[in-house]
Amino acid sequence: MTYLSELKKLFFHPKQFFSSVDKDKDYSKIMFFYVKIAIISAILSIIVSLIVLIIQNNLTLLDSISLVINAAIGIGMAFLIPFIIAALVHLGVLIFRGRQGYYNTYKPITYSLVIAAVYGVILTAISAILSMLTPISQVDMTDPTLLLQNKNILISIAITLTILTLSFIHSLVVQVIGVSKFQKMSKIRAFFSIILIPIIIAILVLIIGSYIFSILSASGLP
């Protein structure tokens, strides 16, 4: 199958896709399946940003260099992020008695990141179209009241939140299907395996953040 046909199957028929890669044991094949879409996303982001800056007559050499550097960093991180996220999820898998090894967590998690990356490409394209069709007028970016009074900003925020929500739900569904299959556990256990560690991290961040904020408030620092 071509890359696009595989991507289509993963996006719309994840159960069939995971069945087709059931016997794969190669980290690099999974990694580059994700890295390809990360590269496409980075290139599209550069092109879109350049077009928008040219239309707005704001393009500078520094902007161009910054876009290329950010894209290179993003592509570089694409090699690392799947391993980190899979490791966090695998801690949850172990807690819920998944015993099929790290690879069988890495596989579904990395493929699910492809779903999120596709939504990222969609969001980039839509944001570019909106920027060209309904440019956001200059407002005081430090005043939240003025920002919320700008119709184009509200439209952009609403579309962004909608796409991010769809991306999160779609990716999570694919993760649950994949982890359940490859770790040989129920979908309920797979679901809690996936969300457990992120929830713990979020709670710790909130506690630490609240503690730091209370110290700063008590000391009178802004």
Secondary structure, 3 states (H helix, E strand, C coil): CCHHHHHHHHHHCHHHHHHHCCCCCCHHHHHHHHHHHHHHHHHHHHHHHHHHHHHCCCCCHHHHHHHHHHHHHHHHHHHHHHHHHHHHHHHHHHHCCCCCCCHHHHHHHHHHHHHHHHHHHHHHHHHHHHHHHCCCCCCCCCCHHHHHHCHHHHHHHHHHHHHHHHHHHHHHHHHHHHHHHHCCCCHHHHHHHHHHHHHHHHHHHHHHHHHHHHHHHHHCCC
